[in-house]
Amino acid sequence: MNIQTINISMKNDLQELIDSTVYISKYSGYTEMRTAEEDILEPELPANGIKENARLECVYDETNEMVNYCQYYKNYENNNTLFLGGFYIKRNKQKNGLGKKILKMYEEKWKQEGYTRIILQVDIKNWVGIRFWFRNGYNKIIKWIGDLEYLDNTYAMIRLEKII
């Protein structure tokens, strides 16, 4: 397995992966999911972000199936910080250690590129995601974002940090 930059020719594989993880949207309250083509052509950017710093990458397994989609932003806040905007493992490939293995591949790559700090956001109602990130060392809460009260129709996220 290796990390590949996503291009428009991969949009069908990417859409299949996105569709397999749409269940995650119930935690965040998103009513509309972006398409693979939208993600490739116009990646989401942080406030005041520039497209040149956005990266879309993936990992294919030994059967040539896209099993991971990773969207991140380089030089977030400063030159040594990377913002991990999205990290997905295809649903039928989850719960077998693949996510941890692929995350370690990315972290090694980012470390070699000079990044020492990774931050990300995870929805409070996404207990599976929170456990995954905490188990993988993203255990420093640096910010709370969202509604103050917990109700079925309210949403909040925590921003987590890891020093690599």
C-alpha positions, 0 to 999 in steps of 0.5 A, spaced: 500 500 500 502 507 498 499 514 498 497 516 492 494 523 490 487 523 488 485 526 481 479 526 477 480 519 474 479 516 481 472 520 482 468 513 481 472 510 486 472 516 491 465 516 490 464 509 492 468 510 498 464 516 500 458 513 499 460 507 504 461 512 510 455 517 509 452 514 515 458 518 519 454 525 517 448 523 522 453 525 527 454 532 525 448 534 522 450 535 515 444 534 510 448 534 504 454 530 502 459 533 497 460 529 491 467 526 489 468 530 483 466 537 488 472 534 493 477 533 487 475 540 483 474 544 489 476 542 496 474 545 502 479 550 505 479 553 512 478 560 513 483 564 509 485 558 506 488 557 499 487 551 494 495 550 493 495 548 500 489 543 500 491 535 499 487 530 497 490 523 497 488 516 498 490 509 499 489 502 495 489 496 497 493 489 494 486 488 490 486 495 487 480 497 491 480 504 494 480 503 502 482 510 504 481 517 503 484 523 506 483 530 505 488 535 509 491 542 509 498 544 509 501 550 513 495 551 517 496 556 522 504 556 521 509 552 517 509 546 522 502 545 523 497 540 518 490 540 519 487 533 517 480 535 515 477 528 513 480 521 514 475 515 512 476 508 511 471 504 507 466 501 511 467 494 509 474 495 511 473 498 518 475 495 525 481 490 523 487 495 524 487 498 517 485 505 519 491 505 524 496 502 519 494 507 514 494 513 519 501 511 521 503 511 513 501 519 513 504 521 519 511 518 517 510 522 510 508 528 514 513 528 519 518 527 513 515 533 510 517 537 516 510 537 520 510 536 527 503 538 529 497 535 527 490 538 528 483 535 527 476 536 529 471 530 530 464 530 532 462 529 539 456 524 537 461 520 533 464 516 539 467 511 534 471 516 531 473 519 538 475 513 540 479 512 534 483 518 534 484 518 542 487 511 541 492 514 536 495 519 540 490 525 538 488 526 545 489 533 547 483 537 546 484 544 544 478 547 542 470 546 543 466 548 537 458 548 536 452 548 540 453 549 548 447 544 549 446 537 547 439 535 544 438 531 538 438 536 533 444 540 536 451 539 534 458 540 537 465 538 535 472 538 539 479 539 536 484 535 537 492 535 537 497 530 536 505 532 536 509 527 531 
